[in-house]
Amino acid sequence: MTAFRDTNYRFQKANAQVLGISTDQVPTNEAWAKSMGGLSYPLLSDHWPHGYACSLYSVLRRDTGQAERAIFVIDKAGKVAYIDIHNTSAQPPTDKIMAALDKLK
């Protein structure tokens, strides 16, 4: 997630908003963001009803209640234009995300 903190200016330049969503409670999200040195984008809690938004996007791991590490690019009309679901230990593919944003222009 620090990749987005460090390159958030690129998303702003592309007229895009970065949001993080976790199934953890707000205090847990706040502590995690603080441990990362802070974030330059909002981190939302999808805790109650647990994982509702993650379920809608089919990225909730029902066995653990955690969300997959997923990236969605959603256009202004609300259409999903890009999806990347990757291992939690992997760095998100910022170049591919930026390419998806470029296609929206």
N, CA, C and O atoms as CSV, one atom per row, in Angstrom:
chain,resi,resn,atom,element,x,y,z
A,1,MET,N,N,0.810,-1.195,0.000
A,1,MET,CA,C,0.000,0.000,0.000
A,1,MET,C,C,0.857,1.264,0.000
A,1,MET,O,O,0.383,2.341,-0.361
A,2,THR,N,N,2.107,1.129,0.402
A,2,THR,CA,C,2.968,2.315,0.380
A,2,THR,C,C,3.241,2.772,-1.046
A,2,THR,O,O,3.573,3.938,-1.262
A,3,ALA,N,N,3.109,1.877,-2.025
A,3,ALA,CA,C,3.310,2.282,-3.426
A,3,ALA,C,C,2.329,3.382,-3.793
A,3,ALA,O,O,2.676,4.301,-4.535
A,4,PHE,N,N,1.120,3.299,-3.284
A,4,PHE,CA,C,0.130,4.326,-3.592
A,4,PHE,C,C,0.405,5.605,-2.814
A,4,PHE,O,O,0.131,6.703,-3.299
A,5,ARG,N,N,0.944,5.463,-1.613
A,5,ARG,CA,C,1.306,6.652,-0.844
A,5,ARG,C,C,2.411,7.404,-1.568
A,5,ARG,O,O,2.384,8.632,-1.656
A,6,ASP,N,N,3.377,6.665,-2.082
A,6,ASP,CA,C,4.543,7.283,-2.704
A,6,ASP,C,C,4.275,7.793,-4.117
A,6,ASP,O,O,5.005,8.658,-4.602
A,7,THR,N,N,3.250,7.280,-4.782
A,7,THR,CA,C,2.954,7.705,-6.158
A,7,THR,C,C,1.572,8.336,-6.280
A,7,THR,O,O,1.045,8.459,-7.386
A,8,ASN,N,N,0.984,8.735,-5.165
A,8,ASN,CA,C,-0.365,9.289,-5.187
A,8,ASN,C,C,-0.470,10.501,-6.113
A,8,ASN,O,O,-1.532,10.739,-6.687
A,9,TYR,N,N,0.604,11.265,-6.270
A,9,TYR,CA,C,0.577,12.424,-7.157
A,9,TYR,C,C,0.262,12.011,-8.587
A,9,TYR,O,O,-0.378,12.765,-9.321
A,10,ARG,N,N,0.707,10.813,-8.995
A,10,ARG,CA,C,0.413,10.328,-10.346
A,10,ARG,C,C,-1.076,10.067,-10.521
A,10,ARG,O,O,-1.635,10.326,-11.587
A,11,PHE,N,N,-1.710,9.561,-9.487
A,11,PHE,CA,C,-3.146,9.316,-9.551
A,11,PHE,C,C,-3.914,10.639,-9.549
A,11,PHE,O,O,-4.898,10.790,-10.273
A,12,GLN,N,N,-3.470,11.581,-8.748
A,12,GLN,CA,C,-4.108,12.895,-8.727
A,12,GLN,C,C,-3.996,13.564,-10.094
A,12,GLN,O,O,-4.956,14.167,-10.575
A,13,LYS,N,N,-2.839,13.458,-10.711
A,13,LYS,CA,C,-2.624,14.032,-12.033
A,13,LYS,C,C,-3.559,13.388,-13.072
A,13,LYS,O,O,-3.974,14.040,-14.030
A,14,ALA,N,N,-3.881,12.111,-12.873
A,14,ALA,CA,C,-4.787,11.394,-13.776
A,14,ALA,C,C,-6.252,11.616,-13.390
A,14,ALA,O,O,-7.146,10.969,-13.937
A,15,ASN,N,N,-6.494,12.530,-12.448
A,15,ASN,CA,C,-7.841,12.843,-11.976
A,15,ASN,C,C,-8.502,11.600,-11.370
A,15,ASN,O,O,-9.684,11.342,-11.598
A,16,ALA,N,N,-7.727,10.839,-10.599
A,16,ALA,CA,C,-8.213,9.611,-9.976
A,16,ALA,C,C,-8.108,9.727,-8.459
A,16,ALA,O,O,-7.241,10.431,-7.940
A,17,GLN,N,N,-8.981,9.042,-7.767
A,17,GLN,CA,C,-8.979,9.006,-6.311
A,17,GLN,C,C,-8.566,7.614,-5.856
A,17,GLN,O,O,-9.167,6.624,-6.272
A,18,VAL,N,N,-7.558,7.527,-5.015
A,18,VAL,CA,C,-7.137,6.254,-4.429
A,18,VAL,C,C,-7.863,6.096,-3.101
A,18,VAL,O,O,-7.886,7.013,-2.281
A,19,LEU,N,N,-8.455,4.923,-2.899
A,19,LEU,CA,C,-9.099,4.569,-1.640
A,19,LEU,C,C,-8.638,3.173,-1.242
A,19,LEU,O,O,-8.504,2.295,-2.094
A,20,GLY,N,N,-8.399,2.972,0.022
A,20,GLY,CA,C,-8.131,1.641,0.532
A,20,GLY,C,C,-9.356,1.162,1.284
A,20,GLY,O,O,-10.027,1.953,1.946
A,21,ILE,N,N,-9.652,-0.119,1.190
A,21,ILE,CA,C,-10.776,-0.692,1.931
A,21,ILE,C,C,-10.276,-1.956,2.618
A,21,ILE,O,O,-9.615,-2.795,2.006
A,22,SER,N,N,-10.604,-2.074,3.897
A,22,SER,CA,C,-10.211,-3.229,4.693
A,22,SER,C,C,-11.428,-3.730,5.459
A,22,SER,O,O,-12.335,-2.953,5.755
A,23,THR,N,N,-11.455,-5.006,5.779
A,23,THR,CA,C,-12.543,-5.541,6.600
A,23,THR,C,C,-12.271,-5.342,8.089
A,23,THR,O,O,-13.066,-5.761,8.931
A,24,ASP,N,N,-11.154,-4.708,8.411
A,24,ASP,CA,C,-10.834,-4.423,9.816
A,24,ASP,C,C,-11.652,-3.249,10.332
A,24,ASP,O,O,-12.199,-2.465,9.556
A,25,GLN,N,N,-11.726,-3.141,11.660
A,25,GLN,CA,C,-12.413,-2.018,12.280
A,25,GLN,C,C,-11.583,-0.747,12.127
A,25,GLN,O,O,-10.378,-0.810,11.882
A,26,VAL,N,N,-12.232,0.401,12.274
A,26,VAL,CA,C,-11.573,1.695,12.096
A,26,VAL,C,C,-10.330,1.838,12.971
A,26,VAL,O,O,-9.289,2.244,12.454
A,27,PRO,N,N,-10.382,1.524,14.283
A,27,PRO,CA,C,-9.165,1.676,15.099
A,27,PRO,C,C,-7.998,0.822,14.593
A,27,PRO,O,O,-6.844,1.245,14.667
A,28,THR,N,N,-8.288,-0.365,14.086
A,28,THR,CA,C,-7.246,-1.229,13.540
A,28,THR,C,C,-6.655,-0.610,12.283
A,28,THR,O,O,-5.437,-0.614,12.101
A,29,ASN,N,N,-7.519,-0.074,11.407
A,29,ASN,CA,C,-7.039,0.605,10.202
A,29,ASN,C,C,-6.164,1.804,10.559
A,29,ASN,O,O,-5.124,2.027,9.939
A,30,GLU,N,N,-6.589,2.575,11.559
A,30,GLU,CA,C,-5.817,3.742,11.977
A,30,GLU,C,C,-4.440,3.336,12.497
A,30,GLU,O,O,-3.436,3.966,12.165
A,31,ALA,N,N,-4.396,2.288,13.310
A,31,ALA,CA,C,-3.115,1.809,13.852
A,31,ALA,C,C,-2.222,1.290,12.730
A,31,ALA,O,O,-1.018,1.548,12.730
A,32,TRP,N,N,-2.799,0.560,11.772
A,32,TRP,CA,C,-2.017,0.029,10.657
A,32,TRP,C,C,-1.454,1.168,9.815
A,32,TRP,O,O,-0.277,1.151,9.457
A,33,ALA,N,N,-2.288,2.161,9.496
A,33,ALA,CA,C,-1.817,3.298,8.695
A,33,ALA,C,C,-0.693,4.030,9.432
A,33,ALA,O,O,0.295,4.433,8.818
A,34,LYS,N,N,-0.842,4.199,10.729
A,34,LYS,CA,C,0.198,4.858,11.524
A,34,LYS,C,C,1.493,4.050,11.484
A,34,LYS,O,O,2.578,4.622,11.381
A,35,SER,N,N,1.383,2.720,11.566
A,35,SER,CA,C,2.585,1.876,11.541
A,35,SER,C,C,3.295,1.934,10.190
A,35,SER,O,O,4.485,1.634,10.100
A,36,MET,N,N,2.571,2.317,9.148
A,36,MET,CA,C,3.141,2.437,7.801
A,36,MET,C,C,3.726,3.828,7.564
A,36,MET,O,O,4.240,4.113,6.483
A,37,GLY,N,N,3.647,4.687,8.572
A,37,GLY,CA,C,4.140,6.052,8.412
A,37,GLY,C,C,3.086,6.984,7.869
A,37,GLY,O,O,3.401,8.085,7.417
A,38,GLY,N,N,1.844,6.561,7.906
A,38,GLY,CA,C,0.729,7.366,7.410
A,38,GLY,C,C,0.441,7.061,5.949
A,38,GLY,O,O,1.289,6.529,5.231
A,39,LEU,N,N,-0.750,7.401,5.525
A,39,LEU,CA,C,-1.169,7.199,4.150
A,39,LEU,C,C,-1.633,8.524,3.569
A,39,LEU,O,O,-2.115,9.390,4.299
A,40,SER,N,N,-1.491,8.684,2.268
A,40,SER,CA,C,-1.907,9.923,1.618
A,40,SER,C,C,-3.272,9.773,0.955
A,40,SER,O,O,-3.661,10.595,0.126
A,41,TYR,N,N,-3.989,8.726,1.323
A,41,TYR,CA,C,-5.311,8.465,0.769
A,41,TYR,C,C,-6.186,7.883,1.873
A,41,TYR,O,O,-5.667,7.347,2.852
A,42,PRO,N,N,-7.510,7.980,1.729
A,42,PRO,CA,C,-8.403,7.444,2.753
A,42,PRO,C,C,-8.363,5.915,2.818
A,42,PRO,O,O,-8.259,5.235,1.797
A,43,LEU,N,N,-8.448,5.398,4.035
A,43,LEU,CA,C,-8.533,3.962,4.280
A,43,LEU,C,C,-9.887,3.714,4.943
A,43,LEU,O,O,-10.129,4.152,6.067
A,44,LEU,N,N,-10.756,3.012,4.239
A,44,LEU,CA,C,-12.123,2.794,4.689
A,44,LEU,C,C,-12.268,1.446,5.379
A,44,LEU,O,O,-11.524,0.505,5.105
A,45,SER,N,N,-13.243,1.373,6.283
A,45,SER,CA,C,-13.523,0.128,6.992
A,45,SER,C,C,-14.784,-0.515,6.423
A,45,SER,O,O,-15.840,0.114,6.368
A,46,ASP,N,N,-14.666,-1.762,6.003
A,46,ASP,CA,C,-15.796,-2.556,5.519
A,46,ASP,C,C,-16.118,-3.609,6.574
A,46,ASP,O,O,-16.347,-4.779,6.266
A,47,HIS,N,N,-16.129,-3.156,7.830
A,47,HIS,CA,C,-16.283,-4.106,8.934
A,47,HIS,C,C,-17.741,-4.461,9.223
A,47,HIS,O,O,-18.037,-5.611,9.547
A,48,TRP,N,N,-18.651,-3.500,9.114
A,48,TRP,CA,C,-20.045,-3.799,9.437
A,48,TRP,C,C,-20.981,-3.199,8.428
A,48,TRP,O,O,-20.879,-2.002,8.162
A,49,PRO,N,N,-21.902,-3.965,7.840
A,49,PRO,CA,C,-21.906,-5.413,7.988
A,49,PRO,C,C,-20.652,-5.999,7.367
A,49,PRO,O,O,-20.236,-5.600,6.279
A,50,HIS,N,N,-20.073,-6.925,8.051
A,50,HIS,CA,C,-18.722,-7.400,7.750
A,50,HIS,C,C,-18.537,-7.794,6.288
A,50,HIS,O,O,-19.179,-8.714,5.782
A,51,GLY,N,N,-17.639,-7.070,5.629
A,51,GLY,CA,C,-17.247,-7.413,4.269
A,51,GLY,C,C,-18.299,-7.175,3.209
A,51,GLY,O,O,-18.230,-7.768,2.132
A,52,TYR,N,N,-19.275,-6.320,3.485
A,52,TYR,CA,C,-20.364,-6.111,2.530
A,52,TYR,C,C,-19.848,-5.620,1.172
A,52,TYR,O,O,-20.182,-6.195,0.136
A,53,ALA,N,N,-19.040,-4.564,1.176
A,53,ALA,CA,C,-18.508,-4.032,-0.096
A,53,ALA,C,C,-17.593,-5.058,-0.759
A,53,ALA,O,O,-17.652,-5.251,-1.973
A,54,CYS,N,N,-16.755,-5.710,0.027
A,54,CYS,CA,C,-15.862,-6.730,-0.531
A,54,CYS,C,C,-16.656,-7.873,-1.153
A,54,CYS,O,O,-16.260,-8.416,-2.185
A,55,SER,N,N,-17.764,-8.235,-0.536
A,55,SER,CA,C,-18.627,-9.277,-1.101
A,55,SER,C,C,-19.200,-8.834,-2.437
A,55,SER,O,O,-19.246,-9.617,-3.386
A,56,LEU,N,N,-19.639,-7.579,-2.516
A,56,LEU,CA,C,-20.211,-7.071,-3.763
A,56,LEU,C,C,-19.209,-7.123,-4.910
A,56,LEU,O,O,-19.590,-7.312,-6.066
A,57,TYR,N,N,-17.931,-6.954,-4.592
A,57,TYR,CA,C,-16.876,-6.998,-5.612
A,57,TYR,C,C,-16.216,-8.383,-5.706
A,57,TYR,O,O,-15.215,-8.558,-6.402
A,58,SER,N,N,-16.786,-9.353,-5.000
A,58,SER,CA,C,-16.320,-10.753,-5.029
A,58,SER,C,C,-14.861,-10.923,-4.611
A,58,SER,O,O,-14.135,-11.731,-5.189
A,59,VAL,N,N,-14.435,-10.159,-3.605
A,59,VAL,CA,C,-13.069,-10.290,-3.126
A,59,VAL,C,C,-12.988,-10.613,-1.628
A,59,VAL,O,O,-11.921,-10.496,-1.024
A,60,LEU,N,N,-14.111,-11.018,-1.032
A,60,LEU,CA,C,-14.098,-11.394,0.376
A,60,LEU,C,C,-13.751,-12.869,0.506
A,60,LEU,O,O,-14.389,-13.725,-0.105
A,61,ARG,N,N,-12.743,-13.152,1.301
A,61,ARG,CA,C,-12.380,-14.545,1.620
A,61,ARG,C,C,-13.311,-14.990,2.738
A,61,ARG,O,O,-13.117,-14.627,3.898
A,62,ARG,N,N,-14.296,-15.757,2.397
A,62,ARG,CA,C,-15.316,-16.155,3.376
A,62,ARG,C,C,-14.735,-16.989,4.519
A,62,ARG,O,O,-15.250,-16.948,5.637
A,63,ASP,N,N,-13.666,-17.745,4.247
A,63,ASP,CA,C,-13.089,-18.598,5.285
A,63,ASP,C,C,-12.375,-17.801,6.369
A,63,ASP,O,O,-12.335,-18.232,7.521
A,64,THR,N,N,-11.806,-16.637,6.019
A,64,THR,CA,C,-11.069,-15.838,6.996
A,64,THR,C,C,-11.726,-14.496,7.305
A,64,THR,O,O,-11.387,-13.858,8.302
A,65,GLY,N,N,-12.662,-14.062,6.460
A,65,GLY,CA,C,-13.293,-12.761,6.651
A,65,GLY,C,C,-12.429,-11.604,6.180
A,65,GLY,O,O,-12.777,-10.442,6.388
A,66,GLN,N,N,-11.309,-11.913,5.550
A,66,GLN,CA,C,-10.419,-10.876,5.032
A,66,GLN,C,C,-10.678,-10.684,3.544
A,66,GLN,O,O,-11.239,-11.550,2.873
A,67,ALA,N,N,-10.259,-9.538,3.052
A,67,ALA,CA,C,-10.400,-9.243,1.629
A,67,ALA,C,C,-9.150,-9.684,0.885
A,67,ALA,O,O,-8.042,-9.662,1.420
A,68,GLU,N,N,-9.358,-10.081,-0.353
A,68,GLU,CA,C,-8.224,-10.309,-1.243
A,68,GLU,C,C,-7.504,-8.975,-1.447
A,68,GLU,O,O,-8.099,-7.914,-1.260
A,69,ARG,N,N,-6.248,-9.026,-1.824
A,69,ARG,CA,C,-5.541,-7.809,-2.227
A,69,ARG,C,C,-5.986,-7.548,-3.656
A,69,ARG,O,O,-5.590,-8.269,-4.571
A,70,ALA,N,N,-6.790,-6.542,-3.851
A,70,ALA,CA,C,-7.376,-6.289,-5.160
A,70,ALA,C,C,-7.309,-4.808,-5.505
A,70,ALA,O,O,-7.389,-3.943,-4.633
A,71,ILE,N,N,-7.163,-4.542,-6.776
A,71,ILE,CA,C,-7.151,-3.183,-7.308
A,71,ILE,C,C,-8.295,-3.086,-8.305
A,71,ILE,O,O,-8.437,-3.938,-9.182
A,72,PHE,N,N,-9.101,-2.056,-8.170
A,72,PHE,CA,C,-10.170,-1.776,-9.116
A,72,PHE,C,C,-10.004,-0.359,-9.637
A,72,PHE,O,O,-9.787,0.570,-8.859
A,73,VAL,N,N,-10.103,-0.192,-10.933
A,73,VAL,CA,C,-10.198,1.137,-11.528
A,73,VAL,C,C,-11.641,1.252,-11.988
A,73,VAL,O,O,-12.115,0.452,-12.795
A,74,ILE,N,N,-12.326,2.246,-11.469
A,74,ILE,CA,C,-13.741,2.434,-11.763
A,74,ILE,C,C,-13.903,3.787,-12.447
A,74,ILE,O,O,-13.424,4.802,-11.941
A,75,ASP,N,N,-14.574,3.803,-13.595
A,75,ASP,CA,C,-14.722,5.056,-14.334
A,75,ASP,C,C,-15.792,5.938,-13.676
A,75,ASP,O,O,-16.448,5.519,-12.722
A,76,LYS,N,N,-15.958,7.142,-14.186
A,76,LYS,CA,C,-16.887,8.104,-13.588
A,76,LYS,C,C,-18.333,7.642,-13.648
A,76,LYS,O,O,-19.161,8.104,-12.862
A,77,ALA,N,N,-18.649,6.741,-14.566
A,77,ALA,CA,C,-20.005,6.208,-14.677
A,77,ALA,C,C,-20.229,5.027,-13.726
A,77,ALA,O,O,-21.333,4.486,-13.659
A,78,GLY,N,N,-19.192,4.631,-12.998
A,78,GLY,CA,C,-19.299,3.526,-12.057
A,78,GLY,C,C,-18.990,2.167,-12.649
A,78,GLY,O,O,-19.193,1.145,-11.993
A,79,LYS,N,N,-18.505,2.139,-13.872
A,79,LYS,CA,C,-18.165,0.876,-14.535
A,79,LYS,C,C,-16.742,0.466,-14.154
A,79,LYS,O,O,-15.825,1.287,-14.184
A,80,VAL,N,N,-16.563,-0.805,-13.798
A,80,VAL,CA,C,-15.236,-1.323,-13.481
A,80,VAL,C,C,-14.455,-1.449,-14.781
A,80,VAL,O,O,-14.843,-2.197,-15.679
A,81,ALA,N,N,-13.351,-0.712,-14.876
A,81,ALA,CA,C,-12.546,-0.688,-16.101
A,81,ALA,C,C,-11.290,-1.547,-15.990
A,81,ALA,O,O,-10.672,-1.870,-17.004
A,82,TYR,N,N,-10.910,-1.919,-14.777
A,82,TYR,CA,C,-9.684,-2.708,-14.581
A,82,TYR,C,C,-9.783,-3.413,-13.235
A,82,TYR,O,O,-10.237,-2.832,-12.249
A,83,ILE,N,N,-9.353,-4.669,-13.205
A,83,ILE,CA,C,-9.302,-5.446,-11.961
A,83,ILE,C,C,-7.962,-6.166,-11.908
A,83,ILE,O,O,-7.506,-6.738,-12.899
A,84,ASP,N,N,-7.344,-6.127,-10.738
A,84,ASP,CA,C,-6.140,-6.916,-10.498
A,84,ASP,C,C,-6.263,-7.507,-9.100
A,84,ASP,O,O,-6.365,-6.772,-8.118
A,85,ILE,N,N,-6.254,-8.819,-9.010
A,85,ILE,CA,C,-6.254,-9.500,-7.712
A,85,ILE,C,C,-4.920,-10.213,-7.616
A,85,ILE,O,O,-4.581,-11.036,-8.466
A,86,HIS,N,N,-4.162,-9.891,-6.570
A,86,HIS,CA,C,-2.818,-10.431,-6.459
A,86,HIS,C,C,-2.500,-10.839,-5.022
A,86,HIS,O,O,-3.231,-10.497,-4.092
A,87,ASN,N,N,-1.424,-11.557,-4.859
A,87,ASN,CA,C,-0.964,-12.036,-3.574
A,87,ASN,C,C,-0.718,-10.859,-2.634
A,87,ASN,O,O,-0.221,-9.815,-3.058
A,88,THR,N,N,-1.066,-11.027,-1.365
A,88,THR,CA,C,-0.902,-9.933,-0.406
A,88,THR,C,C,0.547,-9.518,-0.213
A,88,THR,O,O,0.814,-8.402,0.233
A,89,SER,N,N,1.486,-10.397,-0.540
A,89,SER,CA,C,2.898,-10.040,-0.395
A,89,SER,C,C,3.454,-9.353,-1.652
A,89,SER,O,O,4.583,-8.863,-1.643
A,90,ALA,N,N,2.667,-9.319,-2.721
A,90,ALA,CA,C,3.131,-8.725,-3.975
A,90,ALA,C,C,2.835,-7.228,-4.022
A,90,ALA,O,O,1.831,-6.761,-3.484
A,91,GLN,N,N,3.709,-6.502,-4.661
A,91,GLN,CA,C,3.514,-5.064,-4.864
A,91,GLN,C,C,2.497,-4.863,-5.986
A,91,GLN,O,O,2.623,-5.485,-7.041
A,92,PRO,N,N,1.497,-4.012,-5.782
A,92,PRO,CA,C,0.518,-3.764,-6.846
A,92,PRO,C,C,1.196,-3.221,-8.107
A,92,PRO,O,O,2.164,-2.467,-8.009
A,93,PRO,N,N,0.701,-3.593,-9.281
A,93,PRO,CA,C,1.321,-3.193,-10.548
A,93,PRO,C,C,0.946,-1.761,-10.944
A,93,PRO,O,O,0.049,-1.555,-11.761
A,94,THR,N,N,1.623,-0.791,-10.375
A,94,THR,CA,C,1.283,0.611,-10.601
A,94,THR,C,C,1.277,0.974,-12.080
A,94,THR,O,O,0.425,1.749,-12.514
A,95,ASP,N,N,2.207,0.434,-12.863
A,95,ASP,CA,C,2.257,0.769,-14.287
A,95,ASP,C,C,1.001,0.303,-15.016
A,95,ASP,O,O,0.501,1.008,-15.893
A,96,LYS,N,N,0.487,-0.873,-14.667
A,96,LYS,CA,C,-0.731,-1.377,-15.306
A,96,LYS,C,C,-1.955,-0.573,-14.874
A,96,LYS,O,O,-2.876,-0.358,-15.663
A,97,ILE,N,N,-1.958,-0.139,-13.635
A,97,ILE,CA,C,-3.063,0.679,-13.139
A,97,ILE,C,C,-3.077,2.025,-13.861
A,97,ILE,O,O,-4.133,2.510,-14.267
A,98,MET,N,N,-1.899,2.620,-14.016
A,98,MET,CA,C,-1.809,3.904,-14.722
A,98,MET,C,C,-2.228,3.742,-16.180
A,98,MET,O,O,-2.870,4.637,-16.730
A,99,ALA,N,N,-1.884,2.632,-16.817
A,99,ALA,CA,C,-2.291,2.374,-18.199
A,99,ALA,C,C,-3.818,2.281,-18.291
A,99,ALA,O,O,-4.420,2.775,-19.245
A,100,ALA,N,N,-4.438,1.644,-17.290
A,100,ALA,CA,C,-5.908,1.549,-17.278
A,100,ALA,C,C,-6.531,2.932,-17.114
A,100,ALA,O,O,-7.552,3.235,-17.730
A,101,LEU,N,N,-5.913,3.770,-16.282
A,101,LEU,CA,C,-6.417,5.137,-16.114
A,101,LEU,C,C,-6.268,5.934,-17.407
A,101,LEU,O,O,-7.157,6.702,-17.773
A,102,ASP,N,N,-5.152,5.752,-18.093
A,102,ASP,CA,C,-4.923,6.454,-19.359
A,102,ASP,C,C,-5.991,6.102,-20.386
A,102,ASP,O,O,-6.377,6.945,-21.196
A,103,LYS,N,N,-6.471,4.857,-20.357
A,103,LYS,CA,C,-7.496,4.427,-21.309
A,103,LYS,C,C,-8.835,5.116,-21.056
A,103,LYS,O,O,-9.680,5.186,-21.948
A,104,LEU,N,N,-9.025,5.623,-19.839
A,104,LEU,CA,C,-10.293,6.299,-19.499
A,104,LEU,C,C,-10.359,7.720,-20.024
A,104,LEU,O,O,-11.435,8.316,-20.066
A,105,LYS,N,N,-9.247,8.257,-20.416
A,105,LYS,CA,C,-9.206,9.657,-20.887
A,105,LYS,C,C,-9.855,9.794,-22.230
A,105,LYS,O,O,-9.912,10.895,-22.778
